[in-house]
Amino acid sequence: MQQEKFTQEVSRRLRGLFGSSKLGFPIPPIERHRLEGFMQAGIFLGLSSKAELAQLMEDIHVDIFGKTIAERKAQAPLSWVFEEVDYSHYESPAYERTRQES
């Protein structure tokens, strides 16, 4: 039940962001980051996998834009808002990062 509820909420949020983007409205970074964090939490809690969420995002993107994410990126690379963020820098404790950067 929780997994289905989570998937429905991710779908609702993706449709909202993609729909706004299609209408030409800029997506606020905070909304994008909230969705990314929500999806990461679902992965962490075992409600979904990264592959399942990627497929859900792809399906919704095709439904709204009529093309795959890769096709849209190729046609308008500057309009793509869901860049992959590398958070590996934050996997070590802050006190260790501070020492390494000095």
N, C-alpha and C positions, 0 to 999 in steps of 0.2 A: 504494500500500500504506500509506504513512504517513497519507494523508488518511483512509482507512478506519479505521485504528487510532485516530486522533485523534477522529473522529466517534463511534466506539464508546465511548471513554473519556468524552467529554462526555455522551453518553447515559446511561452508568452513573452518573455524578455527579449529573446532573439527576434521574434516577429516585430516587436515594438521598435527595436533598434534598426533592423533592416528596413522596416517600413518607413521610418523617419528618414533614413539615408536615401531611399528611393525617391522620396518626395523632395529631396534636396536640403533637408535640415542637417546641420552639423551635429554630430554625436558628441556630447560632452565627454571628455576623458573620464570623468568620475563615474558616469553611467557604464561605460565600457569596462572600467576596472572593477566596479561592483559585480558585473556579470561574470567577469573572469574569476573573481574571488569566489563567487557563489558556485561556479562550476568546479573550481579546485576543491572547495569544501565537499561537494558531492562525491568527487573522486576519493578524497581522503576518507569519507565516511562509508565508502563502498556502495554508494547508491547508483553509481554509474562508472564507466571506464572512460579514459581519454578518447579511445577509439569510438565508443558509442556517442559521446558528445560531439566529436568531430563530424561523425556521420549525420547526426541530428542537425548540426549547424549547416552542413552541406545541403541537406534535404530542404531545409527552410529557405536557404539562400536561393536555391533553384526555384522553389515555389514562388518567391517574391520577385526575383529578378529575371527568371527564365534562363539563367545560365549558371554554370558552376562558379565556385569561388576563384578557381584558377583562370577561367575565361574572363571573369570580370577584372581580376588583377592585371591580366595581360592587356586588356582594353583601356583601363583607366587606373594605372598603378597609384596615382596620388589620391584616389578616392577610397582606397581600401583602408579601413580603420582597425581591423583586428590583427595587428601585427603580433608576432610571437615575441614575448618578452623573456629574456634570459635572467632568471632569478638565482642562478647558481652562486653568484657572489654572496648571497645572503644565507647560504647553507652553513657557514661557519659562524660561531658566536661573534658578536660585535667587538668584544675586546681583542679577539684574534685578528679581525680585519683591521682594526686600528693599528696594531703592532706591525702588520704586514705592509700597510700603506706608508708607514713612517720611514 
